[in-house]
Amino acid sequence: MPVLSRNLHLSIATVLAVSLAGCGGGAGSPNAPTQVGSAVIHQTPLLIRDAPSENWASVAVKVLSIALTTNDGGSVTVYQSSTPALMNLAQLDQVSDALASSIPPGTYTGVTITIAANPGDVVLTVSQDPESGFAGTPGTTIPVAQTVINGASGASNAMTVSIPITFKKSITVSSAQSTPIQLDFNLGHPAFVITHAVTGGTTVYTVTFQGGTIYPRSVAHLTDLVLRHLYGTAASISTDNKALTITREVPALPVTLPETAVSLGTSSTILADSAHGTLVYDLDSSTTPTTITDFSTIAASIVGRQLRIEARYQPDGSLVATRLYSASTFATIWRSPEGHVLRVDPNQNTLTVAGEDGTPAVLTVDSSTLFTLPNQPATATPIGTGTTFLANLHRGFKVHVTVDTTTPSLTRIVEIESAGFSGRIANPTPTQFDVQAHFRHHGDGFSVTLPYVAAATSTDVTVNGAPVTGFSYWNFAYPTQVISNQPATSTTAAVDAIAQFGLATGGSVGFGGIWGPIYARGETHAVWGDPSNPTGWSAPWVELTPSRVPTAWVSTTVAANQFAISAPGGAVPVVVSFDTTPGSATLVYGVDRSHDNVAVTVQDISTSPGLAALTSALAINTPVRISGIPQADGTLKAYVISYFTGTHPED
């Protein structure tokens, strides 16, 4: 059975973002707002993101706590929810969900995330249109009995999984600066969800948080981070009317009708945009906004109301509201769907978006529909208007739609949170390349030509903490090894990232016979209006993503970090290479199933025992699943190797 698809991989895209902001709060009276100060200190966001998958509409987890590791080996808890709720990681695609907590100054070397691991604490819901051959039934939730949380431990009803993560470089936090820390839950990781089926048996879905499925990543510009819309109840307004404190909430999962909110037991403080204005929408009456530069005009009426807030970070780590939506009920502010574009139909002028639980909403676009980008001030001009702009949207985009107050299927605003293009990389030239995507529903596929961003464009990629200028790329396996333009030095030659990208994406591998070739794949999150393409999308970077190879069998044993595999119906074997270098070693998982009990063991092949275990396990005819990147010499460079013992898988 297929492993988790990477067709919509985000830098995973995990999008649960935890903002370690020092925020106060408290209950307030609707008639007499609590008076609090609005002084803002520099805040240090800890961001957690995730990536969706073609196969999953929802991967919901409960994050119990997040603790930073100090340089002396101690631990500082920076997030702990008093009422942990299921959060859909698949919605957090290149956006961040800010959960408030405080972080003391200090030097930190890592972080430990603790996740609830009782039956039902991780909920998998299959998308409406998964890839061909996927085991799950479209639109259904995987039964609890078929979901295994790898590494779960603890007493009954109190089971958890703790995931320790070491930073590549220690991070120093002070009250004088904002130092973003970002952690990526990678739903696109080939081992995040491993499916295992046998003839006549049930499919078991093993969720693995260990072994590289979560990793730290640098943030180039705090102000460029895209936050998911924040939900909450207005609690208080500051004495100077500049700041609003909300009690944080998330939509209930599974979704209820009408949808309700679940409190997180935390609060966040949001500032009004005093320079450009914040747009305020009262969804009980109209979608025509008013513009405010402080909260004085709404202070007497907003406390106690349900809010949805589009906010952006300031350089000091404070949050400023771009748009604020209010209503008397949570269902009213929630009905505007946020999710991934499943289908664009320019003939019918419709846009289909997967909502919080993956249920598709078919929305109508008319001549007055506005298309916007995140983090734009209220005075910014939309990037497009009307039905003709639909040609610029594709399946895989992450959007938040504001619908009409009287006609919920009519779209008023489409905020494009992330323009995700993912698929085969083809036809690279010195100025552009193609992304070709194919889906089970053929009408959703596309072939798009993307120019590289201009050489002077600063991007959200960092090398040694500094933003990269111009196009860059890297292998998904090595997110810290960015290939960007570099001048020649006395000891090194100049690096032309675009030229090297052309060479890196020109290879393919294949078994022949009934199997077609496996090409280089990648993903990017395009930017609009770059000088290289002022009226369209351009690629600031590409992450080369591993291609999934069908379940195969070992045909030659390990020698010199290589072995060969053969697939049923194939004519020739494929040579697989792996890396044992500490820090960049190929990820190896041993999967053992006995009846319905599945155990996944992470093997560290950068150590002698781990390499010996892999070498011993890869005997002739051992079933394996490989994810890797095709090389120009016809070999496959493995990112993940999963080998199976006990009951064998069925593909």
C-alpha positions as CSV (number, residue, x, y, z in Angstrom):
1,M,0.0,0.0,0.0
2,P,1.3,3.5,-0.6
3,V,3.0,5.5,2.0
4,L,2.0,9.1,2.7
5,S,2.0,10.9,-0.7
6,R,4.4,13.8,-1.2
7,N,2.4,15.4,-4.0
8,L,1.5,18.4,-1.7
9,H,4.5,18.2,0.6
10,L,5.3,21.3,2.4
11,S,8.2,22.1,4.4
12,I,5.3,20.3,5.9
13,A,4.4,22.4,6.0
14,T,3.6,21.7,9.5
15,V,1.6,24.4,10.3
16,L,1.0,24.4,13.8
17,A,2.8,27.5,14.9
18,V,3.4,28.2,18.5
19,S,4.1,31.8,19.3
20,L,6.2,32.2,22.4
21,A,4.8,35.6,23.0
22,G,4.5,37.2,26.4
23,C,0.8,37.8,26.4
24,G,-1.5,38.7,29.3
25,G,-5.3,38.4,29.4
26,G,-8.4,37.8,31.5
27,A,-12.1,37.7,31.4
28,G,-13.9,41.0,30.6
29,S,-17.4,42.3,30.8
30,P,-19.2,43.1,27.5
31,N,-20.3,46.4,28.9
32,A,-17.1,47.3,30.8
33,P,-13.9,46.1,29.0
34,T,-11.1,45.1,31.4
35,Q,-8.4,47.8,31.4
36,V,-4.9,46.4,30.7
37,G,-1.7,47.9,29.4
38,S,-0.6,47.4,25.8
39,A,3.2,47.6,26.3
40,V,4.9,45.3,23.8
41,I,8.2,43.6,24.4
42,H,10.2,41.7,21.9
43,Q,8.8,38.3,21.5
44,T,10.3,35.0,20.2
45,P,7.9,32.9,18.2
46,L,8.4,29.1,18.2
47,L,6.7,28.0,15.0
48,I,5.4,24.6,14.2
49,R,4.2,24.0,10.6
50,D,3.1,21.0,8.6
51,A,2.4,19.8,5.1
52,P,-0.7,18.2,3.7
53,S,-1.0,15.2,1.5
54,E,-3.0,14.2,-1.5
55,N,-4.2,11.3,0.6
56,W,-5.2,12.9,3.9
57,A,-7.8,15.6,4.5
58,S,-7.0,15.7,8.2
59,V,-4.2,14.5,10.4
60,A,-5.4,15.7,13.8
61,V,-3.2,15.6,16.9
62,K,-3.2,16.9,20.5
63,V,-0.1,18.8,21.4
64,L,0.2,18.6,25.2
65,S,3.4,20.6,25.8
66,I,6.5,22.0,24.3
67,A,9.7,22.3,26.4
68,L,13.0,24.0,25.4
69,T,16.3,22.4,26.4
70,T,18.7,24.8,28.0
71,N,22.4,24.8,27.3
72,D,23.1,23.3,30.8
73,G,20.7,20.4,30.1
74,G,17.7,21.8,31.9
75,S,14.2,22.1,30.5
76,V,11.8,25.1,30.3
77,T,8.2,24.5,29.4
78,V,7.0,27.2,27.0
79,Y,3.6,25.8,26.0
80,Q,1.2,23.7,27.9
81,S,-2.5,23.6,27.2
82,S,-4.9,23.1,30.1
83,T,-7.5,21.8,27.6
84,P,-5.7,20.1,24.8
85,A,-7.8,19.8,21.6
86,L,-7.4,18.1,18.3
87,M,-5.7,20.3,15.7
88,N,-5.6,19.4,12.0
89,L,-2.0,19.6,10.9
90,A,-3.0,19.2,7.3
91,Q,-4.6,22.7,7.5
92,L,-1.3,24.2,8.5
93,D,0.3,24.3,5.1
94,Q,3.0,27.0,5.0
95,V,1.0,28.9,7.6
96,S,1.4,29.0,11.4
97,D,-1.1,28.8,14.2
98,A,0.0,31.0,17.0
99,L,-0.5,29.6,20.5
100,A,0.5,32.0,23.2
101,S,3.0,31.3,25.9
102,S,6.1,33.1,27.4
103,I,9.8,32.2,27.0
104,P,12.5,33.4,29.3
105,P,15.8,34.8,28.0
106,G,18.5,32.1,27.7
107,T,20.4,29.8,25.3
108,Y,18.5,26.7,24.0
109,T,19.9,23.7,22.3
110,G,16.7,21.8,21.5
111,V,13.1,21.2,22.2
112,T,10.8,18.3,23.3
113,I,7.3,18.1,22.0
114,T,4.8,15.9,23.9
115,I,1.8,14.6,22.1
116,A,-1.2,12.7,23.4
117,A,-1.1,9.0,22.3
118,N,-4.3,7.4,23.6
119,P,-6.6,5.7,21.2
120,G,-8.4,8.5,19.3
121,D,-5.7,11.2,20.1
122,V,-4.4,11.0,16.5
123,V,-7.2,11.0,14.0
124,L,-6.7,10.3,10.3
125,T,-9.3,11.3,7.7
126,V,-8.9,10.3,4.1
127,S,-9.2,13.1,1.5
128,Q,-12.1,13.2,-0.9
129,D,-9.8,12.4,-3.9
130,P,-6.7,10.3,-2.8
131,E,-4.2,8.9,-5.2
132,S,-5.1,5.8,-7.2
133,G,-4.5,2.6,-5.2
134,F,-4.7,4.3,-1.7
135,A,-6.1,1.9,0.9
136,G,-8.5,4.3,2.6
137,T,-12.0,5.0,1.4
138,P,-12.4,8.7,0.3
139,G,-13.9,11.0,2.9
140,T,-13.8,8.5,5.7
141,T,-12.0,8.5,9.1
142,I,-9.7,5.6,9.8
143,P,-11.1,3.6,12.7
144,V,-9.2,3.9,16.0
145,A,-8.5,0.2,16.0
146,Q,-6.6,0.5,12.7
147,T,-4.5,3.5,13.9
148,V,-1.2,2.8,15.7
149,I,0.8,5.6,17.3
150,N,4.4,4.4,17.3
151,G,6.3,4.9,20.5
152,A,3.3,5.5,22.7
153,S,4.0,4.9,26.4
154,G,2.3,5.5,29.8
155,A,-0.7,4.3,31.8
156,S,-4.0,3.7,30.2
157,N,-5.8,6.9,29.2
158,A,-2.6,8.8,29.9
159,M,-0.4,7.6,27.0
160,T,2.0,10.1,25.3
161,V,4.8,10.3,22.8
162,S,7.7,12.7,23.5
163,I,9.8,13.8,20.6
164,P,13.2,15.3,21.5
165,I,14.7,17.5,18.7
166,T,18.2,18.9,18.7
167,F,18.8,22.3,17.1
168,K,21.6,22.4,14.5
169,K,22.9,25.6,16.3
170,S,22.0,26.8,19.8
171,I,19.5,29.7,19.9
172,T,19.9,32.6,22.3
173,V,16.7,34.5,23.3
174,S,16.8,37.9,24.9
175,S,14.2,40.6,25.5
176,A,15.9,42.8,23.0
177,Q,15.4,40.7,19.9
178,S,13.0,38.3,18.1
179,T,14.6,35.0,17.2
180,P,12.1,32.8,15.4
181,I,12.4,29.0,16.1
182,Q,10.5,26.9,13.6
183,L,9.7,23.2,13.9
184,D,8.2,21.3,10.9
185,F,5.8,18.3,11.4
186,N,6.3,16.8,8.0
187,L,3.1,15.0,6.8
188,G,4.9,14.5,3.5
189,H,7.6,12.4,5.1
190,P,7.6,8.9,3.7
191,A,7.5,7.4,7.2
192,F,5.1,9.8,8.9
193,V,2.2,7.3,8.1
194,I,3.1,3.8,7.1
195,T,0.3,1.7,5.8
196,H,0.5,-2.1,6.1
197,A,-2.0,-4.5,4.7
198,V,-2.2,-8.3,4.2
199,T,-4.5,-10.3,2.0
200,G,-7.8,-10.8,3.8
201,G,-6.7,-8.6,6.7
202,T,-7.2,-5.0,7.7
203,T,-5.0,-2.1,6.8
204,V,-3.0,-0.8,9.8
205,Y,-1.9,2.9,9.7
206,T,1.2,3.5,11.8
207,V,1.9,7.2,12.7
208,T,5.5,7.8,13.5
209,F,6.7,11.1,15.0
210,Q,10.3,9.9,15.5
211,G,13.2,9.5,13.2
212,G,13.2,12.8,11.2
213,T,9.5,13.3,10.7
214,I,9.8,16.6,12.8
215,Y,12.8,18.9,12.3
216,P,13.9,22.5,13.0
217,R,14.2,25.0,10.2
218,S,15.4,28.5,10.1
219,V,13.1,31.5,9.5
220,A,14.5,34.3,7.3
221,H,12.1,37.1,8.0
222,L,9.7,37.0,11.0
223,T,7.5,39.5,9.2
224,D,7.1,37.2,6.2
225,L,5.5,34.4,8.2
226,V,2.0,33.6,7.2
227,L,-0.3,32.9,10.2
228,R,-3.4,30.9,10.1
229,H,-6.4,32.9,11.0
230,L,-6.7,33.0,14.8
231,Y,-10.0,32.0,16.5
232,G,-11.0,33.2,19.9
233,T,-13.4,35.2,22.2
234,A,-12.6,38.9,22.7
235,A,-11.6,39.2,26.4
236,S,-10.4,42.8,26.9
237,I,-9.2,46.0,25.3
238,S,-6.1,47.9,26.6
239,T,-6.5,51.2,28.4
240,D,-5.1,53.0,25.3
241,N,-7.4,51.1,22.9
242,K,-4.4,49.8,20.9
243,A,-4.4,46.2,22.0
244,L,-7.1,43.4,22.0
245,T,-6.6,40.3,24.1
246,I,-8.5,37.1,23.0
247,T,-9.0,33.8,24.7
248,R,-7.8,31.3,22.1
249,E,-10.0,28.7,20.6
250,V,-9.9,26.1,17.8
251,P,-12.7,24.5,15.8
252,A,-14.0,21.3,17.3
253,L,-12.8,18.1,15.6
254,P,-14.7,16.1,14.4
255,V,-16.6,19.0,13.0
256,T,-20.1,19.5,14.6
257,L,-23.2,21.0,13.0
258,P,-23.3,23.9,13.9
259,E,-19.6,24.0,14.4
260,T,-18.4,24.9,17.9
261,A,-15.2,26.1,19.4
262,V,-12.9,24.4,21.9
263,S,-10.9,26.6,24.3
264,L,-7.2,26.1,24.5
265,G,-6.8,27.8,27.9
266,T,-4.4,30.3,26.5
267,S,-4.6,33.9,25.3
268,S,-3.1,36.2,22.6
269,T,-2.7,39.9,22.3
270,I,-3.4,41.6,19.0
271,L,-2.6,45.2,18.0
272,A,-4.6,47.4,15.7
273,D,-2.8,48.5,12.6
274,S,-2.3,52.2,13.4
275,A,-0.5,52.9,10.2
276,H,-2.6,51.3,7.5
277,G,-5.8,50.5,9.3
278,T,-7.4,47.2,10.3
279,L,-10.5,46.0,8.3
280,V,-13.3,45.0,10.7
281,Y,-16.2,42.8,9.5
282,D,-19.4,42.3,11.5
283,L,-20.5,39.0,9.9
284,D,-23.9,39.2,11.6
285,S,-24.9,42.1,9.4
286,S,-22.6,42.6,6.4
287,T,-19.4,41.8,4.6
288,T,-18.7,45.5,4.0
289,P,-15.8,46.4,6.4
290,T,-15.1,49.4,8.4
291,T,-11.5,50.6,8.9
292,I,-10.0,51.2,12.4
293,T,-6.6,52.4,13.6
294,D,-7.3,51.5,17.2
295,F,-10.1,49.7,19.0
296,S,-11.8,52.7,20.6
297,T,-14.9,52.6,18.3
298,I,-15.6,48.9,18.9
299,A,-14.4,48.5,22.5
300,A,-17.8,48.7,24.1
301,S,-19.3,46.1,21.7
302,I,-16.6,43.6,20.9
303,V,-15.8,42.0,24.2
304,G,-17.5,38.6,24.5
305,R,-17.9,38.2,20.7
306,Q,-16.5,35.4,18.7
307,L,-13.5,36.5,16.5
308,R,-11.5,35.3,13.5
309,I,-8.4,37.4,13.0
310,E,-5.9,37.6,10.2
311,A,-2.7,38.9,11.8
312,R,0.9,39.4,10.8
313,Y,4.1,39.6,12.8
314,Q,6.0,42.8,13.4
315,P,9.8,42.9,13.7
316,D,9.5,42.9,17.5
317,G,7.3,39.8,17.5
318,S,4.0,41.6,18.2
319,L,0.9,40.7,16.2
320,V,-1.0,43.3,14.2
321,A,-4.5,42.6,12.9
322,T,-5.0,43.0,9.1
323,R,-8.6,41.8,9.2
324,L,-10.9,41.1,12.1
325,Y,-14.2,39.2,11.7
326,S,-16.7,39.2,14.5
327,A,-20.0,37.4,15.1
328,S,-22.2,36.4,18.0
329,T,-21.7,32.7,17.3
330,F,-18.7,30.6,16.4
331,A,-20.4,28.9,13.5
332,T,-20.8,32.3,11.7
333,I,-17.1,33.2,11.7
334,W,-16.1,29.6,10.9
335,R,-18.3,29.1,7.9
336,S,-15.8,30.8,5.6
337,P,-13.7,27.9,4.6
338,E,-10.0,27.7,5.1
339,G,-8.3,24.8,3.3
340,H,-6.7,23.4,0.2
341,V,-8.0,24.0,-3.3
342,L,-9.3,20.7,-4.7
343,R,-10.7,21.9,-8.0
344,V,-10.8,25.1,-10.1
345,D,-13.6,25.2,-12.7
346,P,-13.3,28.3,-14.9
347,N,-16.2,27.2,-17.0
348,Q,-18.6,27.1,-14.1
349,N,-16.7,29.9,-12.2
350,T,-16.4,27.7,-9.1
351,L,-13.7,27.0,-6.6
352,T,-13.8,23.8,-4.5
353,V,-12.0,24.0,-1.1
354,A,-11.5,21.3,1.5
355,G,-12.5,22.7,4.9
356,E,-11.4,21.9,8.4
357,D,-12.5,18.2,8.3
358,G,-11.7,17.8,4.6
359,T,-15.3,18.1,3.4
360,P,-15.3,20.0,0.1
361,A,-17.2,23.3,-0.3
362,V,-18.1,24.4,-3.8
363,L,-17.9,28.1,-4.0
364,T,-19.0,30.5,-6.7
365,V,-16.7,33.3,-7.9
366,D,-18.3,36.4,-9.5
367,S,-17.0,39.7,-11.0
368,S,-16.7,41.3,-7.6
369,T,-14.6,38.5,-5.9
370,L,-11.3,39.8,-4.6
371,F,-8.0,37.8,-4.6
372,T,-5.5,38.9,-2.0
373,L,-2.2,37.8,-0.5
374,P,-1.5,37.4,3.3
375,N,0.2,40.1,5.3
376,Q,-1.0,42.9,3.0
377,P,-2.2,46.1,4.8
378,A,-5.8,47.2,4.4
379,T,-4.7,49.8,1.8
380,A,-3.1,47.2,-0.5
381,T,-4.6,46.6,-3.9
382,P,-5.9,43.0,-4.5
383,I,-3.7,41.0,-6.9
384,G,-6.8,40.1,-9.0
385,T,-10.6,40.6,-9.3
386,G,-13.3,38.5,-10.8
387,T,-13.6,35.2,-12.6
388,T,-10.7,35.6,-15.0
389,F,-8.2,35.4,-12.1
390,L,-9.3,31.7,-11.5
391,A,-6.7,30.8,-14.2
392,N,-4.0,31.6,-11.7
393,L,-5.2,29.1,-9.1
394,H,-4.5,25.4,-9.0
395,R,-5.1,22.4,-6.9
396,G,-2.8,22.4,-3.9
397,F,-3.1,26.1,-3.1
398,K,-3.9,27.0,0.5
399,V,-6.6,29.6,0.8
400,H,-9.0,31.2,3.2
401,V,-12.3,32.3,1.7
402,T,-14.6,34.9,3.0
403,V,-18.2,34.2,1.9
404,D,-21.2,36.4,1.5
405,T,-23.2,37.0,4.7
406,T,-26.5,36.1,3.0
407,T,-25.3,33.6,0.3
408,P,-22.7,31.3,2.0
409,S,-21.7,29.7,-1.4
410,L,-20.8,33.1,-2.9
411,T,-17.1,34.1,-2.5
412,R,-16.2,37.7,-1.6
413,I,-12.5,37.4,-0.8
414,V,-10.0,34.6,-1.6
415,E,-6.9,35.1,0.5
416,I,-4.1,32.9,-1.1
417,E,-2.1,31.9,1.9
418,S,0.2,29.7,-0.1
419,A,0.6,29.1,-3.8
420,G,1.9,25.6,-3.7
421,F,3.1,23.9,-6.9
422,S,4.2,20.3,-6.5
423,G,4.9,17.6,-9.1
424,R,7.4,16.5,-11.7
425,I,10.2,19.0,-12.5
426,A,10.6,19.2,-16.3
427,N,12.2,21.3,-19.0
428,P,14.5,23.4,-16.8
429,T,16.2,26.3,-18.6
430,P,18.3,29.2,-17.4
431,T,15.2,31.3,-16.9
432,Q,12.3,28.9,-16.0
433,F,11.1,25.3,-15.5
434,D,7.9,23.4,-15.6
435,V,5.9,21.8,-12.8
436,Q,3.7,18.9,-14.0
437,A,1.1,17.5,-11.7
438,H,-1.3,14.6,-12.3
439,F,-4.2,13.5,-10.1
440,R,-6.7,10.7,-10.1
441,H,-9.3,13.3,-11.3
442,H,-7.5,14.3,-14.5
443,G,-9.1,17.7,-14.7
444,D,-7.2,18.7,-11.6
445,G,-3.8,18.2,-13.2
446,F,-1.7,21.1,-14.5
447,S,1.5,21.9,-16.3
448,V,2.8,25.4,-15.2
449,T,5.9,27.2,-16.3
450,L,7.5,29.1,-13.4
451,P,10.3,31.7,-13.9
452,Y,13.0,31.8,-11.2
453,V,12.8,34.9,-9.0
454,A,15.1,37.8,-9.9
455,A,18.7,37.5,-8.7
456,A,18.2,40.5,-6.3
457,T,15.0,39.1,-4.7
458,S,15.4,38.3,-1.0
459,T,13.7,35.0,-0.2
460,D,12.5,33.2,2.9
461,V,15.4,30.7,2.7
462,T,18.4,31.1,5.0
463,V,22.0,30.0,4.9
464,N,23.9,30.4,8.2
465,G,21.1,32.6,9.4
466,A,21.2,35.1,6.4
467,P,18.4,35.3,3.9
468,V,19.2,33.9,0.4
469,T,19.0,36.3,-2.5
470,G,17.8,34.8,-5.8
471,F,16.7,31.2,-6.6
472,S,18.0,28.3,-4.5
473,Y,17.1,24.6,-4.1
474,W,17.9,21.7,-1.8
475,N,17.1,18.0,-1.4
476,F,14.3,17.3,0.9
477,A,16.6,14.9,2.7
478,Y,19.0,17.7,3.6
479,P,17.0,20.9,4.3
480,T,20.0,22.7,5.8
481,Q,22.2,22.1,2.7
482,V,20.9,24.9,0.5
483,I,22.4,25.3,-3.0
484,S,22.4,29.0,-3.8
485,N,24.4,31.4,-5.9
486,Q,27.9,31.9,-4.5
487,P,30.8,33.9,-5.8
488,A,34.2,32.3,-6.4
489,T,36.7,32.5,-3.6
490,S,40.4,31.7,-3.5
491,T,39.6,28.1,-2.5
492,T,36.2,27.5,-4.1
493,A,34.6,27.8,-7.5
494,A,31.5,30.0,-8.1
495,V,28.1,28.3,-7.6
496,D,25.4,28.9,-10.2
497,A,22.3,27.5,-8.5
498,I,20.1,27.6,-11.6
499,A,22.7,25.6,-13.7
500,Q,23.1,23.0,-11.0
501,F,19.3,22.8,-10.6
502,G,19.1,21.8,-14.3
503,L,21.6,19.1,-13.8
504,A,20.0,17.8,-10.6
505,T,16.5,17.4,-12.2
506,G,17.6,15.7,-15.4
507,G,17.8,12.1,-14.1
508,S,15.3,9.2,-13.9
509,V,15.3,5.6,-12.8
510,G,13.0,2.7,-13.7
511,F,12.4,-1.0,-13.5
512,G,11.2,-1.2,-17.1
513,G,8.6,-3.8,-18.0
514,I,5.2,-2.6,-16.7
515,W,6.7,0.3,-14.8
516,G,7.3,3.7,-16.2
517,P,10.3,5.9,-15.4
518,I,10.6,7.7,-12.0
519,Y,11.5,11.4,-12.6
520,A,12.7,14.1,-10.3
521,R,10.0,15.8,-8.3
522,G,9.8,18.9,-6.3
523,E,7.7,21.6,-4.7
524,T,7.8,25.3,-4.4
525,H,5.6,28.0,-2.9
526,A,5.5,30.7,-5.5
527,V,5.5,34.5,-5.0
528,W,3.3,36.9,-6.9
529,G,4.6,40.0,-8.8
530,D,8.3,39.4,-8.6
531,P,10.3,41.5,-11.1
532,S,10.9,38.2,-13.1
533,N,7.1,38.0,-13.6
534,P,5.3,41.2,-12.5
535,T,1.8,39.8,-13.3
536,G,2.2,36.2,-12.3
537,W,3.9,33.5,-10.1
538,S,7.6,33.0,-9.8
539,A,9.7,30.3,-7.9
540,P,11.9,31.5,-5.1
541,W,13.1,28.0,-4.4
542,V,12.5,24.3,-5.1
543,E,12.7,21.5,-2.6
544,L,13.4,18.3,-4.4
545,T,11.1,15.7,-2.9
546,P,11.7,11.9,-2.8
547,S,9.7,9.8,-5.2
548,R,8.0,6.8,-3.9
549,V,9.1,3.5,-5.4
550,P,6.5,0.6,-5.5
551,T,7.0,-2.1,-2.9
552,A,10.0,-4.1,-4.2
553,W,12.3,-7.0,-3.1
554,V,16.0,-7.0,-2.4
555,S,17.8,-8.6,-5.3
556,T,21.4,-8.0,-4.3
557,T,22.7,-7.5,-0.8
558,V,24.4,-4.5,0.6
559,A,27.9,-3.7,-0.6
560,A,29.7,-0.3,-0.5
561,N,26.4,1.4,0.7
562,Q,24.4,0.1,-2.2
563,F,22.0,-2.7,-3.0
564,A,19.6,-3.5,-5.8
565,I,15.9,-4.0,-5.7
566,S,13.5,-5.6,-8.2
567,A,9.7,-5.1,-8.7
568,P,7.2,-7.6,-9.9
569,G,6.6,-7.0,-13.6
570,G,9.9,-5.1,-14.0
571,A,12.6,-6.0,-16.5
572,V,15.7,-4.6,-14.7
573,P,16.8,-4.0,-11.1
574,V,17.3,-0.5,-9.7
575,V,20.4,0.3,-7.7
576,V,19.8,2.1,-4.4
577,S,22.5,4.0,-2.6
578,F,22.3,5.3,1.0
579,D,24.3,7.6,3.1
580,T,25.8,6.9,6.6
581,T,27.1,10.4,7.3
582,P,26.0,11.6,10.8
583,G,23.5,14.4,10.4
584,S,22.5,13.5,6.9
585,A,22.3,9.7,7.0
586,T,19.5,7.9,5.1
587,L,16.5,7.3,7.4
588,V,15.8,3.6,8.0
589,Y,12.8,2.0,9.6
590,G,12.2,-1.6,10.4
591,V,8.5,-2.5,10.2
592,D,7.4,-5.7,11.9
593,R,3.8,-6.9,11.8
594,S,2.4,-9.8,13.7
595,H,-1.3,-10.1,13.1
596,D,-2.6,-6.5,13.8
597,N,0.3,-5.5,16.0
598,V,2.7,-3.3,14.1
599,A,6.1,-2.0,15.5
600,V,8.3,0.5,13.8
601,T,12.0,0.7,14.8
602,V,14.1,3.6,13.8
603,Q,17.6,2.5,12.8
604,D,20.5,5.0,13.0
605,I,22.8,3.8,10.2
606,S,25.4,6.5,11.1
607,T,26.3,4.1,13.9
608,S,28.0,0.7,13.5
609,P,25.1,-1.2,15.2
610,G,22.5,0.6,13.1
611,L,24.4,-0.1,9.9
612,A,25.0,-3.7,10.9
613,A,21.2,-4.1,11.6
614,L,20.3,-2.7,8.1
615,T,22.9,-4.9,6.4
616,S,21.6,-8.0,8.1
617,A,18.0,-7.1,7.4
618,L,18.4,-6.5,3.7
619,A,18.7,-10.2,2.8
620,I,17.6,-11.4,-0.7
621,N,13.8,-11.2,-1.2
622,T,13.2,-8.9,1.8
623,P,10.3,-6.6,0.9
624,V,11.2,-2.9,1.1
625,R,9.7,0.5,0.3
626,I,12.1,3.1,-0.9
627,S,11.7,6.9,-1.2
628,G,14.5,8.7,-3.0
629,I,15.7,11.1,-5.6
630,P,16.6,9.8,-9.1
631,Q,20.3,10.5,-10.0
632,A,21.7,11.3,-13.4
633,D,23.6,8.0,-13.4
634,G,20.3,6.0,-13.2
635,T,20.6,5.1,-9.5
636,L,18.2,6.1,-6.7
637,K,19.6,8.1,-3.8
638,A,17.5,6.8,-0.9
639,Y,16.0,9.2,1.6
640,V,14.0,6.6,3.5
641,I,14.4,2.8,3.5
642,S,11.6,0.8,5.1
643,Y,12.1,-3.0,5.4
644,F,9.5,-5.4,6.5
645,T,9.6,-8.4,8.7
646,G,6.9,-10.7,10.1
647,T,3.7,-10.5,8.0
648,H,4.7,-9.0,4.6
649,P,3.0,-6.0,3.1
650,E,0.7,-6.1,0.1
651,D,1.0,-3.3,-2.5
